[in-house]
Amino acid sequence: MKIVVAITGASGSKLGFKFIEFVAKQHKVFVVISKSALNTISYEHNKSLPNSENITYYDDNMLEACISSGSFKADCMAVLPCSMNSMAKFTIGLADTLIPRVFSVMLKENRNILIAPREMPYNQIQLKNMLKLSKLGIIVAPPVMGYYSKQSTINDMENFLVGRWCDMLNIENSLYKRWHENDTNKLQS
């Protein structure tokens, strides 16, 4: 599987990197980090970029990158996190850098795209943009924590998010506890 991951300037790049590290164990990952994201990353953590033979990095200004062509045949794209600026570009079809260009190509090729908008609260423009993208088949999956079955640490909650995003993109994982038929309490009559 070929997976494109874009990290934009919203807070939460750590989750994007955790996703990249997980999927790169089994799949080829093509990563684009926006200029704004590079600034945000320097504020949020001092961790180096994930490194693996399965990860290729591209500069956001490199419009001629192979991933910007529909003939490249990437399977899916995840924008983790997705800034409101990037989401607005996606919504109106502005493809001035590699990230929105790849988004536009993935959309025209009818391939799976997931965005994880990072903002709170959402204003009406942002909500309308999410609705418009959702109607186009984009998976809108903000990083909303799950508090299921004793997921008490930050690592547990991050694994839950990465696992759910993988589920939505049909990427096998066992990062979190899943509900099963026998997990629910049956009503007594």
Residue, then its C-alpha position, 0 to 999 in steps of 0.5 A: m500500500k502507498i500512503v501519502v501523509a501531509i502534516t500541516g500547520a495545526s497543533g498535533s503533529k505528534l499524532g501525525f508522526k505516530f501515524i507515520e511511524f506505525v504505517a511505515k512498518q508495513h507500507k510505503v509512506f510519502v510525507v509532505i510537511s508544510k512550512s507552517a507545520l515545521n514552525t509548529i513542530s519546533y514549538e511542540h516537541n524536539k523529536s526528530l522526524p521519523n526515519s525508515e526505508n519506507i518513508t520518503y519526504y517531500d518539500d511542500n513547494m515541490l509540485e513536480a513530485c511523483i505524488s502530485s500525479g494521478s498516475f502515481k497510484a497512491d492508495c490513500m491520503a491522510v492530513l494529520p493534523c489538518s489546519m483550517n487554512s489547508m482545509a479552506k484550500f481543499t474546499i475551494g480547489l486551490a493547489d498552490t503547494l504540494i499538499p493541496r495539489v496531492f489532495s486535488v489529485m487524490l480527489k479526482e482519482n476517487r481515492n480515500i482521503l482522511i483529514a483530521p481538522r485541529e481547531m476548537p471550537y469550529n466556526q460556521i465557515q469551518l463547519k461548512n467547509m467540513l460538510k462540503l468535503s464530507k459530501l465529496g467523500i472525504i473522511v473528516a475525523p478530528p482527533v477526538m479522544g475515546y475513553y473506552s475500557k480503561q484507556s487512561t494514558i496519553n499513549d493509550m488515547e493516541n493509539f486509539l486515534v491512530g488506530r481509528w484513522c487506520d481503520m477508516l483508511n482500511i489499514e490493518n491494526s490492533l492499536y486499541k481494544r475493540w468492542h465485541e459482541n460479548d463485551t456488552n451487558k445483556l438486559q435482564s428480563 
